[in-house]
Amino acid sequence: MKARIHVYLKPGVLDPQGVAVATSLNHLGFDEVTAARQGKLIELDLDGADADAAQARVKEMCDKLLANPVIESYDIELSA
């Protein structure tokens, strides 16, 4: 089983990397870009076939290490 975790900053949290991306794109002529947010993607290979158990374990991993719940949110996608 494979887990994909998308981690992103919560609304209202300053995102200097996102600002730099948007500014750089504007300087390159992509004037339609008005804002950007930077995030990260984490892919995990997991043993087992129980999707509910895998979802719970990956959530635990996110809460303990992969995301900072104070300033970040995350989405989990599981696939076989």
C-alpha positions as a Markdown table, in Angstrom:
| # | Residue | x | y | z |
|---|---|---|---|---|
| 1 | Met | 0.0 | 0.0 | 0.0 |
| 2 | Lys | 1.2 | 3.5 | -0.7 |
| 3 | Ala | 0.4 | 6.7 | 1.3 |
| 4 | Arg | 0.7 | 10.2 | -0.1 |
| 5 | Ile | 0.6 | 12.9 | 2.5 |
| 6 | His | 0.2 | 16.5 | 1.3 |
| 7 | Val | 1.3 | 19.0 | 4.1 |
| 8 | Tyr | 0.5 | 22.6 | 3.8 |
| 9 | Leu | 0.5 | 25.7 | 6.0 |
| 10 | Lys | -2.8 | 26.7 | 7.6 |
| 11 | Pro | -4.5 | 29.9 | 6.4 |
| 12 | Gly | -3.1 | 33.0 | 8.0 |
| 13 | Val | 0.4 | 31.5 | 8.6 |
| 14 | Leu | 3.1 | 33.5 | 6.8 |
| 15 | Asp | 4.6 | 31.7 | 3.8 |
| 16 | Pro | 7.8 | 33.4 | 2.8 |
| 17 | Gln | 8.7 | 30.6 | 0.3 |
| 18 | Gly | 5.3 | 31.1 | -1.4 |
| 19 | Val | 5.8 | 34.8 | -1.6 |
| 20 | Ala | 9.2 | 34.2 | -3.2 |
| 21 | Val | 7.7 | 31.8 | -5.7 |
| 22 | Ala | 4.9 | 34.3 | -6.7 |
| 23 | Thr | 7.4 | 37.2 | -6.9 |
| 24 | Ser | 9.8 | 35.2 | -9.1 |
| 25 | Leu | 7.1 | 34.1 | -11.4 |
| 26 | Asn | 5.9 | 37.7 | -11.8 |
| 27 | His | 9.5 | 38.8 | -12.6 |
| 28 | Leu | 9.6 | 36.0 | -15.3 |
| 29 | Gly | 6.5 | 37.5 | -16.9 |
| 30 | Phe | 3.8 | 35.3 | -15.4 |
| 31 | Asp | 1.7 | 38.3 | -14.3 |
| 32 | Glu | -1.4 | 36.2 | -13.8 |
| 33 | Val | 0.1 | 34.7 | -10.6 |
| 34 | Thr | -1.3 | 36.7 | -7.7 |
| 35 | Ala | -0.2 | 34.4 | -4.8 |
| 36 | Ala | 1.5 | 31.1 | -4.1 |
| 37 | Arg | 1.7 | 28.7 | -1.2 |
| 38 | Gln | 4.5 | 26.3 | -0.6 |
| 39 | Gly | 3.8 | 22.8 | 0.7 |
| 40 | Lys | 5.4 | 19.4 | 0.7 |
| 41 | Leu | 4.5 | 15.9 | -0.5 |
| 42 | Ile | 5.6 | 12.8 | 1.4 |
| 43 | Glu | 5.2 | 9.3 | -0.1 |
| 44 | Leu | 5.3 | 6.2 | 2.1 |
| 45 | Asp | 5.3 | 2.5 | 1.1 |
| 46 | Leu | 3.4 | 0.5 | 3.8 |
| 47 | Asp | 3.0 | -3.2 | 4.6 |
| 48 | Gly | -0.5 | -4.5 | 5.0 |
| 49 | Ala | -3.8 | -4.4 | 3.2 |
| 50 | Asp | -6.2 | -2.9 | 5.8 |
| 51 | Ala | -6.9 | 0.6 | 4.6 |
| 52 | Asp | -8.6 | 1.7 | 7.8 |
| 53 | Ala | -5.6 | 0.6 | 9.9 |
| 54 | Ala | -3.2 | 2.2 | 7.5 |
| 55 | Gln | -5.2 | 5.5 | 7.6 |
| 56 | Ala | -5.0 | 5.5 | 11.4 |
| 57 | Arg | -1.3 | 4.8 | 11.5 |
| 58 | Val | -0.4 | 7.4 | 8.9 |
| 59 | Lys | -2.5 | 10.0 | 10.8 |
| 60 | Glu | -0.5 | 9.1 | 13.9 |
| 61 | Met | 2.7 | 9.5 | 11.9 |
| 62 | Cys | 1.6 | 12.9 | 10.7 |
| 63 | Asp | 0.6 | 14.1 | 14.2 |
| 64 | Lys | 3.9 | 12.9 | 15.7 |
| 65 | Leu | 6.5 | 13.8 | 13.1 |
| 66 | Leu | 5.4 | 14.6 | 9.5 |
| 67 | Ala | 3.4 | 17.8 | 10.2 |
| 68 | Asn | 3.4 | 20.5 | 12.8 |
| 69 | Pro | -0.3 | 20.5 | 13.8 |
| 70 | Val | 0.0 | 24.1 | 15.2 |
| 71 | Ile | 0.8 | 25.7 | 11.8 |
| 72 | Glu | 0.2 | 22.9 | 9.2 |
| 73 | Ser | -2.7 | 20.8 | 7.9 |
| 74 | Tyr | -2.4 | 17.7 | 5.9 |
| 75 | Asp | -4.4 | 15.4 | 3.6 |
| 76 | Ile | -3.8 | 11.6 | 3.3 |
| 77 | Glu | -4.3 | 9.6 | 0.1 |
| 78 | Leu | -4.0 | 5.8 | 0.2 |
| 79 | Ser | -3.7 | 3.5 | -2.8 |
| 80 | Ala | -3.1 | -0.2 | -3.3 |
